[in-house]
């Protein structure tokens, strides 16, 4: 409903660009997204160098080091 309201307001007021929330964005945010690499493994012989858990741990560490209170902020 929020997406529809923003779309109508932007259209009615002829605001430039797209609204921050659309029906498409609301729908995408309401669903889980899973990505399966089985086909890449089977068809291409792909094997990730970093596991999902390790990648998430690295991301968390990077985000922490680059947060406002972190020392890595440049």
Buried (B, 14 or more C-beta within 10 A) or exposed (E): EEBEEBBEEBEEEEEEEEBEBBBEBBEEEEEEEEEEEEEEEEEEEEEEEEEEEEEEEEEEEEEEEEEEEEEEEE
